[in-house]
């Protein structure tokens, strides 16, 4: 009995030492996570026509609050006349990525509940919600194309911190691309947006590898 208890104590001690060692490594690497520069993506190279959608307007914008970010806003229309507002954002600083809800609240929208969804025919996860202003509502779908799939209840920022820490510990550089779809919150727009995002996923993942210095 004493011999068994001794082995158990040694196992517990070894486990504690292992946890301490891992914690020390993580602590030494994590401070670099938030300051590690990202390489911006060549968002201008995203196709003007894709899977039955055609771009009818395109503009670049910047925001003083997001100094390292480059933003491309486009309107795409399909053969049935559906309109889709597409925003592509790339930045050199992780702090310049933000949740869509922040901008919309500043514009006077009331936010619905954010939920996680897996895009059709992919393992790509995204977030969706409906925002309302006065009597009109819009549907949003947004995600980071190169991020691993996640279908749990963590928010965008919590999940992002986990992935940033993982990338830092593995010595990888995180992908610098954010995508947002916006369309009127009609009955048929949700599935249309999800299907389109699924079809566009290969092009968006390829775009995330086209970096600019």
Buried (B, 14 or more C-beta within 10 A) or exposed (E): EEEEEEEEEEEEEEEEEEEEEEEEEEEEBBEEBEEEEBEBBBBEEBEEEBEEBEBEEBEEEEEEEBEBBBBBBBBBBBEEEBBBBBBBBBBBBBEBBBBBBEBBEEEEBEBBEBEBBBBBEBEBBBBBBBBBEEEEBBBBBBBBBBBEEBEEEEEBEEBBBEBBBEBBBEEEEBBBBBBBBBBEBEEEBBEBBBBBBBBBBEBBBEBBEEBBE
